[in-house]
Structure formats: structure tokens, C-alpha cells
Amino acid sequence: MVHGMVDIVDIVALGEPMVEFNQTRDAGGRMYLQGFGGDTSNFAIAAARQGARVAYVSALGDDPYGRLLRDLWDREGVDHRSVATDAAAYTAIYFVSHDERGHHFTFFRQGSAASRMTPATLPRERVRSARVLHLSGISLAISTGACDAAYAAIDEARSAGVQVSFDTNLRLKLWSIDRARAVMNDVIARCDICLPSLEDITAITGLHDPDALVDHCLARGARIVALKLGERGAIVADAARRIRIPAHPCRPVDATGAGDTFGGTFVARLVAGDELEQAGRYAAAAAALSTEGYGAVAPIPPAERVRVALAAPAH
């Protein structure tokens, strides 16, 4: 099915893709495994692995890392024809290190190709071709131009009847808490599906109680809220229902990208017609499975593995 000259897809994600170098335990922690990241790219791949038709909107440098990402999306079936190549900028990278306190990120992204996106470069027809537009707090934070592009995409989506999905993903290295609070609360009011994590939304609102946080997002205007509670599972809610989803049992080694996996699989299942609770349980299982390997992308489970995990008897 074609919308103008652009194929209709289930989800269009907009943001900054990144190449990842994740510290392993080998050679006293001096060995790094090359992988992939960028929250909206992780989201897109998680959705695609569940069978959703997904396209990505961004920009890459004309460099080896940009080519690695295009090869990745080709393998994953993510349409990247609306990802520009910016020869005057570079593709962002980041490093993940691990210690007894968990995992830590170091980003090299200032001035990246994706941060140079503007409303003028936005492929509007691609945005209009989706059932859901997904973006995140990072999509809004990497530059004022990218923030303006994200707003233009939201306006385009809403005018075309495309639902908007928003993951808070707060990164205070990218912007101040005051700007994050103002912009994110405004975008929560414009989204249909809100995917906050407990830490982010607590920082933005000053609220701590999970139910109060869900209430905040619904009151702002989000139609569906999936509040990610990490090892405590999630709460999924709309105006009529509120369901606590327990965490799926797993043996975690690296939680990088688990929230993105939750979001991508949750939205993919909603688009496929799942009820709220069904989508929430599926996403919790997928997110748990994704923590059992290193890196943001490699451990994202395909649909078959999630279904097997959901069908397994509880211990």
C-alpha cells in the first residue's frame, strides 16, 4: 500500500542512531564489543523484530559508522531511505562501562549529523505514511534544530491522524532540567502513547508515587501510559484501566536498551491489535530477555522467543 510515493508503515521513529562500544570482562575490562544504540533506533529494531513494518528518520555522517548502521537496518528490515547522509558531520558513538554500581555511558555526539536535523530537512511524507510516529526526550534534546524538527514531525503526524508515541528518556548532559521539564510536559500533552521510566518522570514532575505519575501523564493528555519500573515491572493504563505488570523473570547481565525494547515491542503489539494488558505483558517479557546479553541491540528478542518465554510456566 502506498501513501503518495511512500510505502505505508506501522511505525516511523525519529531520532539519533549511535554506534556502541560496550565494555566486556575480557582482558581486565580493556576489551569493548562493538554494537549499536541510540534509543529510537533500538526502539525501531525491537518493533521490527516483532513483525512491525518500521521506517527511520534521521541523519548519519558519511563515515564507516554510518555505513554500519545502514547495514544493521538492512539486516533488521528497517526502512532507512529517509535517513539523510550529511557529509559535513559525523555519526555519533558512545561507550558503555560497567562496575558494581551498574552501567555508565560516555557519549561522543555533539555536532553529530542527527543533531543537525531541522524542520526544513524533515521528510514529511514519510511521517504521514505511518500509523505511529515515535520520538524520545533525546530526539528533542540533541539540538534546538532537532527539537524543532521533532515538533514539526508531531504537528505533521497529528494533522494526518498518525498517533504519536513518546519515551521520556531524560539525559541531563544534553539539556537543563528546566528546559527538559517544559518541553517534555508539552510533548506529553501532544502524544497518544507515553512511555516514561520512573526515574525520568520523577525528575520532571517531582512526584514519586507510580500512580500519581501515571495520573500526571493521563491528565496532560496522553491516551495510553506505560510507566516502566525496571525490575519492578510496569504499570499500563488508559482512562478506563490501570494494570500492574510484574517483571518477567530473567538473569540480567546488562540493562542497556531494556527500556527501548519495552517501548518498541509494546507499540508493535498495540499496532498489531493487542489489548493494553496483553501488550504490556509481552513488552515486559521482551525487555527482561533483552537484559540477558550485552549491548542495546544484539539481545533484543525476536517474536518467537518472547512467545516461548510468555508460554513458559511460572516458577
N, C-alpha and C positions, 0 to 999 in steps of 0.2 A: 504494500500500500504506500502511496507516495503523496506527500503534502507539498504542493508546488514542485520543486525539483529535489526535495529532501525526503528520504525514507522516514516513515513514522516509526518512532521507537518508544519503548516503555519509559525510559529514564534518560535524561540528559544531565550530566554532572558538570559543574563549573568550578575551577579552582586551580591549585598549583600541584603538579605532579613532581615527585622527587626521586632521586636515586639514593639508596640507603647503604650504609656500611655499618654492619651490626657486629659488635664485639662478641667473640666466642671465648670459650675457656681454654682453647688451644694456645700453646707457646706462651703461657703465663699471661694470657689476655692480649697478646700482641697480634693475633690473627683476627681479621674482620671479614665477615661474609657479605658479599655484595648482593643487595636485594633492591626492593623498590618500596616507595612510600608516597606520602602526600595524601592527606585524608580523603579528599574527594576521588582520587584515583583508586585508592583502596576500596572505597565505597562502591565505585563503578565495577571493579573486578569482582567484589563479593556478590553484587547483584547479578552480574553476567554468569558467574558460576552456578547460580540457582536457576538459570534459564531465561532471565530477563534480557530484552534487547536494549542495549545501552550504548550511548554515544558520549563523547567527552569534548568539552570546550576549554581550551587553554592555549598556552604558547610555550614553545621549547626553544632552547638555543640550537644553533647549527653545530652540534658537537657530539662526541661519542655517547654522552649520557642521554641526550635527546633521542638518538637512534636506538639505544637500549630500551627506552620507554615505548617507542613506536613498535619495536619488535614484541615487547611484552603485550601491548594491546592487541596486536595481530594474533598472538597465540591465544589470548583470552576472549577474542571475539568482541572487543570494544571498538566501536567505530571512532576513529580519530581524524577523520577528514576535516573536522572543524577545529583541530589543534594547529595553530599557526607555527611557522618556523621564523624566529626573529634572529637574523644573522648578527645583530648588534648587541646581543645579550647572551647569557648562558643559562643552562639548565641547573636548577637548584639541587644541592646534595645535602645529606645530613649523616651524622654519626650517632650510633646508639651505644652507650657504655652501660655496664651492669655492676652493681655492688650489693652489699647486704641491705641497702635501703630501696633497691628496685632498679628500674631502668631510667637512664638520663639521656637527654637529647642535646646535640650541638648542631646548629643549623648554619649552612652557608647559602643564603638565599637573597640577601639584599641586592636589588637591581636585577633580579632574575627575569627571564623572558616573560614568565607568567605575571610578574608584578608590573609589567609594562602594558597589560591589557587596559583598554579604555572602552567607553560606550561605542566609540567610532569603530573599534575592531570587533565588536560583538556580532557573531553570526546569528542574527535574529530569527531567520527562517528555521535554523536548527533548533533554537529554543522553542519555537511554536510547534515543532513537529513531535514534541514529547507528550506523554501523559503526566509525567512528573519532572520538574526541574529540581535538582538537588544542589545546595551550596552549603558552606560552613562559615563559622566565625573566621577561619583562616582565609577563606576566599575574600572576606571583607577587610581583613587586617593587613594584607601584604603590601598594599599601597592605596593612596586615595584614588588613583585611576582604576585599580582593580575593584575597589569598593563601589565606585560609580558604575563600573561595568556590571557588577553583581546586581545593583539596584535596577539598572536598565533591563537586565535579564528577568528580574522579578516582575517588573511592570509589563514586559512583553508576555511573560507566562500568564499573568493574571488576565490580561486583555484577551488572551487566546483560550481561556478556560483550562490552562495547564495547572495542575496542582504544584505547590511549592513545598519542598522538604528542606528542613534546616537543622543542621547539627551545630550546637554552640561552639564546641572546640576552642576554648579560650587559650590564647597564647600571649601572655603579658610582655614577652620580649618584643612583640610586634606592635603593640599599641598600649595606651594607658587604660587603666580600669574605668575611668570616667567615660572615655570615648567608646570603649567596648560595651559598657552598660547602656549608653544611649543608643548606639547603633543596633546592638543585639535585641534589646527590648522592642525597638522599632521593627526589626525583621521578624521577630516572633509574632508581632501583630499582623504581619503580611503573609505568614506561612500557613499551610494546611496541616503539615506533619512536622512536629517539633521533636527533636531527638537530643535533649540535653543530657549531660552527665552531671552527677550530683555535685562534684567539686566546682565545675564551671558555673552552674546556675546558682549555687550558693554564693559564689564570689560576685555574681552580677546582681543578685537580689538582696543579699544579707539574710535570707531565710535559710533555715537548716532542716526543718521538718519536711520529709519527702512529699507528704500530701499537700502541704502548703506550697511547695514548689510546683507540683502538678497544677494546683489551683491557679497559681500565678500565670502559667503558660496558657491555660484554657481561658482565663479572664482577659489576657492580652488579645486573644483572637485565634490561637491555634485550634484546629478542629480535632486533631489526634495528638496525644503526647505519649512518648515512650521515654521515661526517665531511667537512665542507665545507672545502676547502683553497684557496678563492679561485682565483687564476689558475693554481694547480697542479691544479685539478680536484677530485676527491673520492675517498674510499675508501668502498665499501659492503660491509657484512659482516653475516653472521649466525653461528650457532655452527658451521656447516659450510663456509662460503665467505667469501673476502675478495677483493674485486676493486678494482683501481685504475682509476678512470675519468679519462681525460685531459680537460683543459679543452677545451671546444669553441671553435674559432677565432671571434674577434669583433673589432669595433672599438669598444672601450668609451669612453663619454663620462661615465657616471655610474653608479656601482655601488650606489646606494641601492636597497634592497629585493631585491638579487640572491639573497641567502640565503633570503629568504621565498619567492621564486619557485621556487628549487630545492626547498624543502620542500613547498610546495603541489603542485607538479607531480609530485614523487616519490611522495607519499602518494596522489594521484589515480591515478597509474598502478599502484601496488600494489593499490589497491581495485579497479581495472579488470581485474586479473588478471596484470599483467606479472610476469616473473621479476625478481629483485633487480638483475641487471646491466642488463637492458633498461630498468627504471625509473630506474636511476642514470644511464645514458647520455642518456635522454630529459630528465631533470632538469638535467643539466649543460648540454645544448644550450639549454634554456629559460632557464636562469639567465644564460648567456652572451648570448643575444639580448636579455635584459632590460636589459643594461648599455649598449645602443646608443642609448638615448634618455634624456631627463631625467625624473626623478621615480621614485617607487616603483611606481606602478600603470600609468600610460599605456603604458610599453614592455613590459609582460608579454605575451609572445606567445600567440596562440591556438593550438589544437592543430595546425591545418593548417600554420601557419608552422614549428612545431617539426618536424613530419614532413618538410617540404621540406628544412629545414636538415640533418636526420639523413640524408636520402637523397642529399645533395649529395656529389660525390666529394671526398675529402680532397686539399688542395693540398700 
